[in-house]
């Protein structure tokens, strides 16, 4: 349904996408997971015909998006990250404008508007000015705008960032219902839980390319092993955690030991089965190290990311927080 | 949350989605919707409209009063200063309004609203530009008419039916030219701060270096030349002639240092300017909206 082939895109010296390929099957709910700066937004902007790639091909519903952008726009709904609404218009006026831009006939538009207001629980707000909306209400209006023309493909860029719990629940439910009704839904997120809970399949993006692809359970299963998070103290320092790492690294059955700096220098281990846990305790005992906490779990999507990139998603986020240039990003989005 | 009817959630069947409609129907639908948005904004935030009338009004009243006691016969044809100034202020009103044409577009660029328009399957993206032109043309004509009515009430005259038509045509040509310029700037400049700065800097000097406030015969040679090349002058003089009761386009309305200009020549220059500017900004618009 959606197909990106070897897409590359650079903003001046900065490479945003580096040969990205993606195939989203029709009627699936597909997640694009990656830290900020991984290229998610750029990929979606290219898909929505807002941006031309430097190289590569884009197909939506069998239509070449670079050759026939208007045909693609007719079939595609886009809920952007930067919420662009006219604060001085009411929600209903925004939808009416949107409907005219998609050339909907008035009676049909009116019916669609009523249906979407009900579906998204916007009844109390639709006739107030958008400037008074909360983030959640704005996002619902954006979703309604994206759905107005009954697109066969819905694309959402981080639709639940910073939303209240109720709005998030509403949006999740609508996305599932849409998928069940046959719409292809592609959403980006840097929330692991969101993708894990929602997506039928996902691609993990890093550095402008896909580093892992599959269903959440496939990806986790392929990773294998159990995850252990260990602390010898509530907050260890670097020296101590390095020492623990050394002690545990040689342990039989321990595949990998990583120090998680983002979480008080706790240690993340990959081990072969439960039996290894007892060995771990013995080793620490011998080295006269206490065990403050030890928890064990199945692999998560974060572990998939860790395996592929050598860092946790959280660390990747923290890395770019200081480096991001909001001004440059705004300029990229501006015509 | 209530469960939705299947209709709400299903994608439109592929055979129905791109319903075959005429290009004209699509174009007018999208252009009217975009124009409607601009007028809704104006209705809810009328300060632009009010300020756009108030400022020239203050010019008219204060500047008119400043020279109210000018000796008779100082101006050509024994015209009173108020009457002389009227044409200048009418043109200045339309000019200032049109100069702001690019501002809403610039804000749409900056806040990402333009991107919302660009992901929609617009039949032609000219409708975005067309809506701005429609809006700013009506706005500037409304403001100019308000000034004309006020000037009439102040006793500065009224051009009559034929004259009114000439006034409107002249203003329309000027507004088209200035709107093209402003829209071009809105896409060429990086942000609204820069656009406002350009508007601010362009506004008053263009007024002073025209025949709005004084005839060329009052000016030193260099300023006279500037005024005789200023597009505002080509709009002011035919309107001044219309107010004086001369509707003949063949009559000389401006004695410029380089020769006499008839009303028709002035209108021709304005039309050429409007056309030239639209052709000039077209590649820029095509690039930014592609």
Boltz contact constraints between the chains, C-beta under 6 A:
constraints:
  - contact:
      token1: [A, 48]
      token2: [B, 119]
      max_distance: 6.0
  - contact:
      token1: [A, 50]
      token2: [B, 115]
      max_distance: 6.0
  - contact:
      token1: [A, 70]
      token2: [B, 121]
      max_distance: 6.0
  - contact:
      token1: [A, 73]
      token2: [B, 119]
      max_distance: 6.0
  - contact:
      token1: [A, 73]
      token2: [B, 121]
      max_distance: 6.0
  - contact:
      token1: [A, 74]
      token2: [B, 18]
      max_distance: 6.0
  - contact:
      token1: [A, 74]
      token2: [B, 121]
      max_distance: 6.0
  - contact:
      token1: [A, 78]
      token2: [B, 119]
      max_distance: 6.0
  - contact:
      token1: [A, 82]
      token2: [B, 112]
      max_distance: 6.0
  - contact:
      token1: [A, 84]
      token2: [B, 111]
      max_distance: 6.0
  - contact:
      token1: [A, 84]
      token2: [B, 112]
      max_distance: 6.0
  - contact:
      token1: [A, 84]
      token2: [B, 113]
      max_distance: 6.0
  - contact:
      token1: [A, 84]
      token2: [B, 116]
      max_distance: 6.0
  - contact:
      token1: [A, 88]
      token2: [B, 41]
      max_distance: 6.0
  - contact:
      token1: [A, 88]
      token2: [B, 44]
      max_distance: 6.0
  - contact:
      token1: [A, 97]
      token2: [B, 33]
      max_distance: 6.0
  - contact:
      token1: [A, 97]
      token2: [B, 37]
      max_distance: 6.0
  - contact:
      token1: [A, 100]
      token2: [B, 29]
      max_distance: 6.0
  - contact:
      token1: [A, 100]
      token2: [B, 30]
      max_distance: 6.0
  - contact:
      token1: [A, 100]
      token2: [B, 33]
      max_distance: 6.0
  - contact:
      token1: [A, 101]
      token2: [B, 30]
      max_distance: 6.0
  - contact:
      token1: [A, 101]
      token2: [B, 120]
      max_distance: 6.0
  - contact:
      token1: [A, 102]
      token2: [B, 120]
      max_distance: 6.0
  - contact:
      token1: [A, 103]
      token2: [B, 26]
      max_distance: 6.0
  - contact:
      token1: [A, 103]
      token2: [B, 29]
      max_distance: 6.0
  - contact:
      token1: [A, 115]
      token2: [B, 8]
      max_distance: 6.0
  - contact:
      token1: [A, 118]
      token2: [B, 2]
      max_distance: 6.0
  - contact:
      token1: [A, 119]
      token2: [B, 4]
      max_distance: 6.0
  - contact:
      token1: [A, 119]
      token2: [B, 8]
      max_distance: 6.0
  - contact:
      token1: [A, 121]
      token2: [B, 1]
      max_distance: 6.0
  - contact:
      token1: [A, 150]
      token2: [B, 11]
      max_distance: 6.0
  - contact:
      token1: [A, 150]
      token2: [B, 12]
      max_distance: 6.0
  - contact:
      token1: [A, 152]
      token2: [B, 11]
      max_distance: 6.0
  - contact:
      token1: [A, 177]
      token2: [B, 9]
      max_distance: 6.0
  - contact:
      token1: [A, 178]
      token2: [B, 9]
      max_distance: 6.0
  - contact:
      token1: [A, 181]
      token2: [B, 9]
      max_distance: 6.0
  - contact:
      token1: [A, 181]
      token2: [B, 10]
      max_distance: 6.0
  - contact:
      token1: [A, 183]
      token2: [B, 11]
      max_distance: 6.0
  - contact:
      token1: [A, 333]
      token2: [B, 112]
      max_distance: 6.0
  - contact:
      token1: [A, 334]
      token2: [B, 109]
      max_distance: 6.0
  - contact:
      token1: [A, 335]
      token2: [B, 109]
      max_distance: 6.0
  - contact:
      token1: [A, 335]
      token2: [B, 114]
      max_distance: 6.0
  - contact:
      token1: [A, 335]
      token2: [B, 288]
      max_distance: 6.0
